[in-house]
Amino acid sequence: MFAIVDILGQQIKVTENAKYYVPKLKAEADSEITFDKVLVLADDKGTKIGTPYLDTIKVTAKVIAHLKDEKVTVFKKKRRKGYQKLNNHRQQLSRIEVTKIG
C-alpha cells in the first residue's frame, strides 16, 4: 500500500512505517501530524485517484527531528568582466515517520 501526498507543495510517495525527509514543518519534534492532501491511494483492492484530493483518506505521521540538508554552493562568473559571486545555502528539513495511511 502506498499513497502520494502533497506536503508543502511537494508530492511525495509514502508507505507505512517508512521514514522521509520533507521540507521543514511547523510541528514540534516527537509530535503527530496529519496530512489530508492525498492525491493517490493504491492498495490490494485497487487504485483511487483524487480530483484533486481524496476527501476521506488521511496520512498520519510522527515528526522525528528538524535538521539541515548538505550545503549547496552557487557560484556565478562572467568571464573577462571581473564578475564573481559566491553564495551558499542549507535547506531546512524535517524527518518524519509515516505511521498510518487511511
Secondary structure, 3 states (H helix, E strand, C coil): CEEEEEECCEEEEECCCCEEEEECCCCCCCCEEEECCEEEEEECCEEEEEEEEECCCCEEEEEEEEEECCCEEEEEEECCCCEEEEEEECCEEEEEEEEEEC
